[in-house]
């Protein structure tokens, strides 16, 4: 249950006309009174003899009783109280009880024979009510409504428990603006899964993911089909921007534009420019290993680099300072957006849902020091510029590899937020992790099946040897690992690593030295991806051209021919 308190009104009649009217987009249905300060106020919605003027005069009477110089300029108090999308539909009596509790908790009408204001609660939709009050008590005093917003939030948390409703995590003011009921009704009428505001926020986040400057950013917005309006100073300097969906229009047929800051706090142009400033510094210094990065520009290579960068980010989130951790968390959102944009169909939906959910976890009051997130932003750029990945082969397998590490990054993010009391962000990260788990299962099925077949094809002595390696490297997890379905894939991977010249015991010990294994559903699968990433093994074992161990290729190339050469015969 979500209250939204406003105290800036000047005209009671204007607000009542809106509450009892059709709404901005014809979204209001059956407006009627559910409660009032005296329990018998006129209801212009259902009483044919009552008018808006009657209700307005009744509410304004204590204000008008004051001398003109003593009347508050802004005397209209207004709040909406909204149920969440997964709550049941409350009855009018239940909404009336909610209204009485809200006005009591906020000091508008505290009860217990204390002076209170006049108020009325109007319902014009299934999922919310509006409460309008005038900020002068019956005795001419002013109400004690200090911090009424926070008091309303606290009361809603109690109401949720008592009515068995969805319990909303308390916020901290860093969340993106929620869609209004009008926007949700409009989306429902148009058959959209999300409102125009949410679609725009998702599209803008995808456009900014890895972008290196304004020109590239606005080009991406245009390529996504968005309408753009830029706001410039007289000097020509760009001050801000707005975006709109081509088919989202008002009653006059004009596109409905949203400024970036209204989509999310970190999507304003100044906040986006902070990322580009860091990128400019990188270009001036020169990117690390530019030749190597250009030679490995395919989707699979970009996903390998993503997994490596995400692994480093995991350590920063767990052990780094708050500013650096916050920067890595924010940049992880960009990586998710880029990965979702470029992944194959069988993983794209869940990755987009993960990115959509994680958006709330990417912001808090702990300000990110953007310079710390360079590598994650680089790999986000690599993902976008490397183009769409196939859902099979090395592309598909490295997608599973990247998702595997990102799952632990996002789980660590949930713990990081929870320790700091960021309940909304922690819940959002957990929701994103659930979507990533599904995406991983979709991506990993084929390559793990191939690896399991390879493991089963090993002779019994080789599998026993790899079991000894596991017992030596991770004795506390060995027996669990060996009986898991993914054991054969791990055995095959260890055999490949050994054939490539690695010491499998040392390699496995290093791969298992971090405690994320304690929370893994499958220890063997996690170790498979870590080993294949650190040992440089192909993620997809069916790619025989690349999966043959390098040392074997060298030995074959150097092996002398066993065919007996014949002496050439000269011409007659």
C-alpha positions as CSV (number, residue, x, y, z in Angstrom):
1,X,0.0,0.0,0.0
2,X,1.6,3.2,-1.2
3,X,0.6,6.7,0.1
4,X,1.6,9.8,-1.8
5,X,1.2,13.1,0.2
6,X,0.9,16.5,-1.4
7,X,0.4,19.8,0.4
8,X,0.5,22.5,-2.3
9,X,-3.1,23.0,-3.2
10,X,-4.8,26.4,-3.4
11,X,-8.3,25.5,-4.7
12,X,-10.4,22.8,-3.1
13,X,-12.9,23.0,-5.9
14,X,-10.2,22.3,-8.5
15,X,-9.1,19.1,-6.8
16,X,-12.7,17.9,-6.3
17,X,-13.5,18.6,-9.9
18,X,-10.6,16.3,-10.9
19,X,-11.4,13.6,-8.4
20,X,-15.1,13.4,-9.5
21,X,-14.3,14.0,-13.2
22,X,-13.5,11.5,-15.9
23,X,-9.8,11.8,-15.4
24,X,-7.1,13.0,-17.8
25,X,-7.5,10.0,-20.0
26,X,-11.1,8.8,-19.1
27,X,-9.6,6.5,-16.5
28,X,-11.9,7.4,-13.6
29,X,-14.9,5.1,-13.0
30,X,-17.8,5.6,-10.6
31,X,-16.3,8.4,-8.4
32,X,-17.9,8.3,-5.0
33,X,-17.3,9.2,-1.3
34,X,-16.2,6.3,0.9
35,X,-15.5,8.3,4.1
36,X,-15.4,11.9,5.5
37,X,-14.7,13.8,8.7
38,X,-18.3,13.6,9.9
39,X,-19.5,10.5,8.1
40,X,-22.3,12.3,6.3
41,X,-20.8,14.7,3.9
42,X,-22.6,15.2,0.6
43,X,-21.5,12.9,-2.2
44,X,-21.7,14.4,-5.7
45,X,-20.9,11.1,-7.2
46,X,-23.9,9.1,-6.0
47,X,-26.3,11.6,-4.6
48,X,-28.1,13.4,-7.4
49,X,-29.0,16.3,-5.2
50,X,-25.4,16.9,-4.0
51,X,-23.0,19.1,-5.9
52,X,-19.3,19.7,-5.9
53,X,-20.0,23.2,-4.6
54,X,-21.8,21.7,-1.6
55,X,-18.8,19.5,-0.7
56,X,-16.3,22.3,-1.3
57,X,-18.1,24.8,0.9
58,X,-18.4,22.2,3.7
59,X,-14.7,21.4,3.6
60,X,-13.6,25.1,3.3
61,X,-15.9,26.4,6.1
62,X,-13.1,26.5,8.8
63,X,-10.8,28.3,6.4
64,X,-13.4,30.9,5.4
65,X,-14.2,31.5,9.1
66,X,-10.7,33.0,9.6
67,X,-9.9,36.6,8.8
68,X,-8.5,36.9,5.3
69,X,-5.1,37.8,6.5
70,X,-4.9,34.6,8.7
71,X,-6.0,32.2,6.0
72,X,-3.2,29.9,4.7
73,X,-2.4,30.6,1.0
74,X,-2.1,26.9,0.3
75,X,-4.7,25.3,2.4
76,X,-5.5,22.1,0.5
77,X,-3.9,18.8,1.7
78,X,-4.1,15.9,-0.7
79,X,-2.9,12.3,-0.6
80,X,-3.6,9.2,-2.6
81,X,-3.3,5.7,-1.1
82,X,-2.8,3.0,-3.6
83,X,-2.9,-0.8,-3.3
84,X,-0.1,-2.7,-5.1
85,X,-0.8,-4.6,-8.3
86,X,-0.9,-8.0,-6.6
87,X,-3.3,-7.0,-3.8
88,X,-6.9,-8.1,-3.7
89,X,-9.6,-5.5,-4.4
90,X,-10.6,-3.8,-1.1
91,X,-14.2,-3.0,-0.3
92,X,-15.5,0.6,0.2
93,X,-15.7,-0.1,4.0
94,X,-12.1,-1.3,4.0
95,X,-11.0,1.8,2.1
96,X,-13.0,4.0,4.5
97,X,-11.1,2.4,7.5
98,X,-7.8,3.0,5.7
99,X,-8.7,6.7,5.1
100,X,-9.6,7.2,8.8
101,X,-6.3,5.7,9.9
102,X,-4.3,7.8,7.5
103,X,-5.8,11.1,8.5
104,X,-5.3,10.1,12.2
105,X,-1.7,9.0,11.7
106,X,-0.7,12.2,9.7
107,X,-2.3,14.6,12.3
108,X,-5.0,15.8,9.9
109,X,-7.8,14.4,12.1
110,X,-6.0,12.8,15.1
111,X,-9.2,12.0,17.1
112,X,-9.2,11.5,20.9
113,X,-11.1,14.8,21.2
114,X,-8.2,16.7,19.6
115,X,-9.0,19.4,17.1
116,X,-9.0,18.0,13.5
117,X,-9.4,19.2,9.9
118,X,-12.3,18.5,7.6
119,X,-11.6,15.9,5.0
120,X,-13.2,13.5,2.5
121,X,-12.0,10.3,0.8
122,X,-13.0,9.7,-2.8
123,X,-12.7,6.4,-4.7
124,X,-12.7,6.5,-8.5
125,X,-10.8,3.2,-9.2
126,X,-10.5,-0.2,-7.7
127,X,-7.0,0.1,-6.5
128,X,-6.8,3.5,-4.7
129,X,-8.5,6.4,-2.9
130,X,-7.8,10.1,-2.7
131,X,-8.1,12.0,0.6
132,X,-8.6,15.8,0.4
133,X,-8.5,18.0,3.5
134,X,-8.4,21.7,4.3
135,X,-5.5,22.6,6.7
136,X,-7.5,24.6,9.3
137,X,-9.0,22.8,12.3
138,X,-12.5,23.4,13.6
139,X,-11.1,25.7,16.3
140,X,-9.2,27.8,13.8
141,X,-5.8,26.2,14.7
142,X,-3.4,24.5,12.2
143,X,-2.9,20.7,12.3
144,X,0.4,19.1,13.4
145,X,1.1,17.5,10.0
146,X,4.9,17.6,10.2
147,X,6.4,14.8,8.2
148,X,3.0,13.6,7.3
149,X,4.4,11.6,4.4
150,X,6.6,9.4,6.5
151,X,3.8,9.0,9.1
152,X,1.5,7.8,6.3
153,X,4.1,5.3,5.1
154,X,4.5,3.9,8.6
155,X,0.7,3.5,9.0
156,X,0.4,1.8,5.7
157,X,3.0,-0.8,6.8
158,X,0.7,-1.6,9.7
159,X,-2.4,-1.7,7.6
160,X,-0.7,-4.1,5.1
161,X,0.0,-6.6,7.9
162,X,-3.5,-6.3,9.4
163,X,-5.3,-6.7,6.1
164,X,-3.0,-9.4,4.7
165,X,-1.8,-7.2,1.8
166,X,1.5,-7.2,0.0
167,X,4.0,-5.7,2.4
168,X,5.9,-2.9,0.6
169,X,9.5,-2.4,1.5
170,X,10.1,1.1,3.0
171,X,11.7,3.4,0.5
172,X,14.5,6.0,0.7
173,X,13.5,8.4,-2.0
174,X,15.9,7.1,-4.7
175,X,13.3,5.0,-6.6
176,X,12.1,6.0,-10.1
177,X,8.7,7.6,-10.2
178,X,5.9,5.0,-10.2
179,X,3.4,5.0,-13.0
180,X,0.1,6.6,-12.1
181,X,-3.2,4.8,-12.1
182,X,-4.1,6.6,-15.3
183,X,-0.9,5.3,-17.0
184,X,-1.6,1.8,-15.9
185,X,-5.2,1.8,-17.0
186,X,-4.1,3.2,-20.4
187,X,-1.5,0.4,-20.8
188,X,-4.1,-2.2,-19.9
189,X,-6.5,-0.8,-22.5
190,X,-3.8,-0.8,-25.2
191,X,-2.7,-4.4,-24.3
192,X,0.7,-3.3,-23.1
193,X,2.6,-5.3,-20.4
194,X,4.1,-2.1,-19.1
195,X,3.2,1.5,-19.0
196,X,4.7,4.0,-21.5
197,X,6.8,5.4,-18.6
198,X,8.3,2.0,-17.9
199,X,8.9,1.1,-21.5
200,X,10.7,4.4,-22.0
201,X,12.8,3.9,-18.9
202,X,13.8,0.5,-20.2
203,X,14.6,1.8,-23.7
204,X,16.7,4.7,-22.3
205,X,18.7,2.5,-20.0
206,X,19.5,0.2,-22.9
207,X,20.6,3.2,-25.0
208,X,22.9,4.5,-22.3
209,X,24.4,1.1,-21.6
210,X,28.1,1.4,-22.7
211,X,27.4,4.6,-24.7
212,X,30.6,6.7,-25.0
213,X,29.0,10.1,-25.6
214,X,26.0,12.2,-26.4
215,X,26.0,11.6,-30.2
216,X,26.1,7.8,-29.8
217,X,23.5,8.0,-27.0
218,X,20.9,10.0,-29.0
219,X,21.6,7.9,-32.1
220,X,20.7,4.8,-30.1
221,X,17.5,6.5,-28.8
222,X,16.5,7.3,-32.4
223,X,17.4,3.8,-33.6
224,X,15.1,2.5,-30.9
225,X,12.2,4.4,-32.5
226,X,11.8,7.0,-29.7
227,X,10.8,10.6,-30.3
228,X,13.3,13.0,-28.8
229,X,13.1,16.7,-27.8
230,X,16.3,18.4,-26.7
231,X,16.4,21.5,-24.6
232,X,19.3,23.9,-25.3
233,X,20.6,27.1,-23.8
234,X,20.9,30.3,-25.8
235,X,24.5,29.4,-26.3
236,X,23.5,26.2,-28.0
237,X,24.7,24.0,-25.1
238,X,22.4,21.0,-24.5
239,X,20.7,21.3,-21.1
240,X,18.3,18.3,-21.2
241,X,16.1,16.0,-23.2
242,X,12.7,14.4,-23.3
243,X,11.5,11.2,-25.0
244,X,8.2,9.7,-26.0
245,X,6.8,6.6,-27.6
246,X,5.4,7.3,-31.1
247,X,2.1,5.7,-30.3
248,X,1.6,7.1,-26.8
249,X,-0.5,10.3,-27.3
250,X,-2.8,12.5,-25.3
251,X,-6.4,13.3,-26.2
252,X,-5.2,16.0,-28.7
253,X,-3.2,13.4,-30.5
254,X,0.2,14.8,-29.3
255,X,3.0,12.6,-28.1
256,X,3.5,12.4,-24.3
257,X,7.1,13.3,-23.5
258,X,8.9,12.4,-20.3
259,X,12.2,14.1,-19.2
260,X,15.0,11.7,-18.4
261,X,14.9,12.7,-14.7
262,X,11.2,11.8,-14.6
263,X,12.0,8.3,-15.8
264,X,14.7,7.7,-13.2
265,X,17.0,9.9,-11.1
266,X,20.1,8.6,-12.8
267,X,18.8,9.2,-16.4
268,X,18.9,12.9,-16.3
269,X,21.5,14.3,-18.7
270,X,23.9,15.6,-16.0
271,X,23.9,12.2,-14.3
272,X,24.5,10.4,-17.6
273,X,27.3,12.8,-18.4
274,X,29.2,11.7,-15.3
275,X,29.7,8.3,-17.0
276,X,30.9,9.9,-20.2
277,X,33.4,12.1,-18.4
278,X,35.1,8.9,-17.1
279,X,35.0,7.4,-20.6
280,X,36.7,10.5,-22.0
281,X,39.4,10.2,-19.5
282,X,39.9,6.6,-20.5
283,X,40.2,7.6,-24.2
284,X,42.8,10.3,-23.4
285,X,44.9,7.8,-21.4
286,X,44.3,5.0,-23.9
287,X,42.5,1.8,-23.3
288,X,44.3,-1.2,-22.1
289,X,45.4,-3.7,-24.8
290,X,43.5,-2.1,-27.6
291,X,44.8,-4.4,-30.3
292,X,43.8,-7.5,-28.3
293,X,40.4,-6.1,-27.6
294,X,39.8,-5.4,-31.3
295,X,41.0,-8.9,-32.3
296,X,38.5,-10.4,-29.9
297,X,35.4,-8.5,-30.9
298,X,32.8,-11.2,-31.3
299,X,29.9,-11.8,-29.0
300,X,31.6,-14.8,-27.4
301,X,34.8,-12.9,-26.6
302,X,32.7,-10.0,-25.2
303,X,30.9,-12.4,-22.9
304,X,34.1,-13.9,-21.7
305,X,35.4,-10.4,-20.8
306,X,32.0,-9.8,-19.1
307,X,32.5,-12.8,-16.9
308,X,36.0,-11.7,-15.9
309,X,35.0,-8.1,-15.2
310,X,31.9,-9.3,-13.2
311,X,34.2,-11.6,-11.1
312,X,36.3,-8.6,-10.2
313,X,33.2,-6.5,-9.4
314,X,32.0,-9.3,-7.1
315,X,35.2,-8.9,-5.0
316,X,34.8,-5.1,-4.9
317,X,31.1,-5.3,-3.8
318,X,32.1,-7.8,-1.0
319,X,35.3,-6.2,0.2
320,X,35.6,-2.7,-1.3
321,X,34.6,0.7,0.1
322,X,31.1,1.9,-0.3
323,X,31.6,4.4,-3.1
324,X,33.5,1.8,-5.2
325,X,30.9,-0.9,-4.5
326,X,28.0,1.5,-5.3
327,X,29.7,2.3,-8.7
328,X,30.1,-1.4,-9.5
329,X,26.5,-2.0,-8.6
330,X,25.3,0.8,-10.9
331,X,27.5,-0.4,-13.7
332,X,26.3,-4.0,-13.3
333,X,22.8,-2.6,-14.3
334,X,24.4,-1.4,-17.6
335,X,25.9,-4.8,-18.2
336,X,22.6,-6.5,-17.6
337,X,20.9,-4.1,-20.1
338,X,23.6,-4.7,-22.7
339,X,23.5,-8.5,-22.2
340,X,19.7,-8.5,-22.5
341,X,19.8,-6.4,-25.7
342,X,22.3,-8.7,-27.5
343,X,21.3,-12.1,-26.3
344,X,19.4,-14.8,-28.2
345,X,15.6,-15.2,-27.9
346,X,15.6,-18.1,-25.5
347,X,17.4,-16.0,-22.8
348,X,16.4,-12.5,-23.8
349,X,13.1,-12.3,-22.0
350,X,14.4,-13.4,-18.6
351,X,17.5,-11.2,-19.0
352,X,15.3,-8.2,-19.7
353,X,13.2,-9.0,-16.7
354,X,16.3,-9.2,-14.6
355,X,17.6,-5.9,-15.9
356,X,14.2,-4.3,-15.3
357,X,14.1,-5.5,-11.7
358,X,17.7,-4.7,-11.0
359,X,17.1,-1.0,-12.0
360,X,15.8,-0.3,-8.5
361,X,18.8,-2.0,-6.9
362,X,21.3,0.2,-8.9
363,X,20.6,3.4,-6.9
364,X,20.8,4.3,-3.2
365,X,21.9,7.3,-1.1
366,X,25.5,6.0,-1.2
367,X,26.8,8.0,-4.1
368,X,28.8,6.0,-6.7
369,X,32.3,7.0,-7.5
370,X,32.0,6.5,-11.2
371,X,35.7,6.1,-11.9
372,X,35.8,2.7,-10.2
373,X,33.4,1.1,-12.8
374,X,35.5,1.6,-15.9
375,X,36.0,-2.1,-16.7
376,X,32.3,-2.9,-16.3
377,X,31.3,0.0,-18.6
378,X,33.9,-1.2,-21.1
379,X,32.4,-4.7,-21.3
380,X,28.9,-3.2,-21.6
381,X,30.2,-1.3,-24.6
382,X,31.8,-4.4,-25.9
383,X,28.6,-6.4,-25.6
384,X,26.6,-3.8,-27.6
385,X,29.3,-3.3,-30.3
386,X,29.9,-7.0,-30.7
387,X,26.3,-7.4,-31.9
388,X,23.7,-10.1,-31.3
389,X,24.8,-13.4,-30.0
390,X,23.6,-16.8,-31.4
391,X,21.8,-19.0,-29.0
392,X,24.1,-21.9,-29.6
393,X,27.8,-22.7,-29.9
394,X,30.4,-20.6,-28.2
395,X,28.0,-17.6,-28.1
396,X,25.4,-19.5,-26.2
397,X,27.8,-21.2,-23.8
398,X,29.7,-17.9,-23.0
399,X,26.3,-16.4,-22.3
400,X,25.8,-19.0,-19.6
401,X,29.3,-18.4,-18.3
402,X,28.6,-14.6,-18.0
403,X,25.1,-15.2,-16.4
404,X,26.7,-17.6,-13.9
405,X,29.0,-14.9,-12.6
406,X,26.4,-12.1,-12.8
407,X,24.1,-14.2,-10.6
408,X,26.6,-14.1,-7.8
409,X,27.3,-10.4,-8.3
410,X,23.6,-9.7,-7.9
411,X,23.2,-12.0,-5.0
412,X,26.1,-10.1,-3.3
413,X,24.4,-6.9,-4.2
414,X,21.3,-8.0,-2.3
415,X,23.4,-8.8,0.8
416,X,25.2,-5.5,0.4
417,X,21.9,-3.5,0.4
418,X,20.4,-5.6,3.2
419,X,23.3,-4.9,5.5
420,X,22.7,-1.2,5.0
421,X,18.9,-1.3,5.5
422,X,18.1,-0.7,1.8
423,X,15.1,-3.0,1.8
424,X,13.7,-2.0,-1.5
425,X,17.0,-2.4,-3.3
426,X,17.7,-5.7,-1.6
427,X,14.3,-7.0,-2.7
428,X,14.8,-5.8,-6.2
429,X,18.2,-7.5,-6.4
430,X,16.7,-10.8,-5.2
431,X,14.0,-10.5,-7.8
432,X,16.6,-9.9,-10.5
433,X,18.6,-13.0,-9.3
434,X,15.5,-15.2,-9.7
435,X,15.2,-14.1,-13.3
436,X,18.9,-14.7,-13.9
437,X,18.6,-18.2,-12.5
438,X,16.0,-19.0,-15.1
439,X,18.0,-17.3,-17.9
440,X,21.1,-19.4,-16.8
441,X,19.1,-22.6,-17.0
442,X,18.0,-21.7,-20.5
443,X,21.5,-20.9,-21.7
444,X,23.4,-23.7,-19.9
445,X,21.3,-26.7,-20.8
446,X,23.0,-27.5,-24.2
447,X,26.7,-26.9,-23.3
448,X,26.4,-28.7,-20.0
449,X,24.7,-31.7,-21.7
450,X,27.6,-31.9,-24.1
451,X,30.1,-31.7,-21.3
452,X,28.3,-34.4,-19.3
453,X,28.4,-36.7,-22.4
454,X,32.1,-36.1,-22.6
455,X,32.5,-36.9,-18.9
456,X,30.6,-40.1,-19.2
457,X,32.8,-41.1,-22.2
458,X,36.0,-40.8,-20.0
459,X,37.2,-44.2,-18.9
460,X,36.7,-45.1,-15.3
461,X,40.3,-44.6,-14.4
462,X,40.3,-41.0,-15.7
463,X,37.1,-40.2,-13.8
464,X,38.6,-41.7,-10.6
465,X,41.7,-39.5,-11.1
466,X,39.5,-36.4,-11.4
467,X,37.6,-37.4,-8.3
468,X,40.9,-37.5,-6.5
469,X,41.6,-34.0,-7.7
470,X,38.3,-32.8,-6.3
471,X,38.9,-34.4,-2.9
472,X,42.3,-32.8,-2.7
473,X,41.2,-29.4,-3.8
474,X,37.8,-29.0,-2.1
475,X,37.6,-31.8,0.6
476,X,34.6,-30.2,2.4
477,X,32.5,-30.1,-0.8
478,X,33.9,-33.2,-2.6
479,X,31.3,-35.8,-1.8
480,X,28.5,-33.4,-2.6
481,X,30.1,-32.4,-5.9
482,X,30.8,-35.9,-7.1
483,X,27.2,-37.0,-6.7
484,X,25.7,-34.0,-8.5
485,X,24.3,-34.3,-12.0
486,X,27.0,-31.9,-13.2
487,X,29.9,-34.0,-11.9
488,X,30.5,-35.5,-15.4
489,X,30.8,-32.0,-16.9
490,X,33.3,-31.1,-14.2
491,X,35.3,-34.3,-14.8
492,X,35.5,-33.5,-18.5
493,X,36.6,-30.0,-17.8
494,X,39.3,-31.1,-15.4
495,X,40.6,-33.6,-18.0
496,X,40.6,-30.9,-20.7
497,X,42.5,-28.5,-18.4
498,X,45.1,-31.2,-17.6
499,X,45.5,-31.9,-21.3
500,X,46.0,-28.2,-22.0
501,X,49.0,-28.2,-19.6
502,X,47.4,-27.0,-16.4
503,X,47.8,-28.5,-12.9
504,X,44.1,-29.5,-12.3
505,X,44.5,-29.5,-8.5
506,X,46.0,-26.0,-8.3
507,X,43.4,-24.7,-10.8
508,X,40.5,-26.2,-8.9
509,X,41.8,-24.9,-5.6
510,X,41.9,-21.4,-6.9
511,X,38.5,-21.7,-8.5
512,X,37.0,-22.9,-5.2
513,X,38.6,-20.5,-2.8
514,X,35.7,-18.0,-2.7
515,X,32.7,-18.7,-0.5
516,X,30.0,-18.2,-3.2
517,X,30.0,-22.0,-3.6
518,X,28.2,-22.2,-0.2
519,X,25.1,-20.7,-1.8
520,X,25.4,-22.4,-5.2
521,X,22.6,-24.8,-6.3
522,X,25.1,-26.9,-8.2
523,X,28.7,-26.6,-7.0
524,X,29.9,-28.7,-10.0
525,X,28.3,-26.3,-12.5
526,X,29.8,-23.2,-10.9
527,X,33.3,-24.9,-10.9
528,X,32.9,-25.9,-14.6
529,X,32.4,-22.2,-15.7
530,X,35.1,-20.9,-13.4
531,X,37.6,-23.5,-14.7
532,X,36.8,-23.0,-18.3
533,X,37.1,-19.2,-17.9
534,X,40.4,-19.2,-16.0
535,X,42.0,-22.0,-18.0
536,X,40.9,-20.4,-21.3
537,X,39.0,-23.5,-22.4
538,X,36.2,-23.1,-24.9
539,X,32.8,-22.6,-23.3
540,X,31.1,-24.8,-25.8
541,X,32.7,-28.3,-26.0
542,X,31.0,-29.2,-29.3
543,X,33.2,-26.7,-31.1
544,X,35.9,-29.3,-31.9
545,X,38.0,-26.8,-33.8
546,X,38.6,-24.9,-30.6
547,X,38.0,-27.5,-28.0
548,X,41.0,-29.7,-28.8
549,X,43.7,-28.9,-26.1
550,X,46.4,-26.5,-27.5
551,X,49.2,-28.8,-26.5
552,X,47.6,-31.6,-28.5
553,X,47.4,-29.4,-31.6
554,X,51.1,-28.5,-31.2
555,X,52.1,-32.2,-30.8
556,X,50.1,-33.1,-33.9
557,X,51.6,-30.2,-35.9
558,X,55.1,-31.3,-34.9
559,X,54.6,-35.1,-35.4
560,X,56.7,-36.4,-38.3
561,X,55.0,-38.2,-41.1
562,X,55.1,-42.0,-40.9
563,X,54.5,-42.5,-44.6
564,X,57.5,-43.7,-46.6
565,X,58.5,-41.2,-49.1
566,X,59.1,-42.3,-52.7
567,X,62.0,-41.0,-54.7
568,X,61.0,-38.8,-57.6
569,X,61.5,-40.1,-61.0
570,X,63.2,-37.9,-63.5
571,X,61.6,-37.3,-66.8
572,X,62.8,-39.5,-69.6
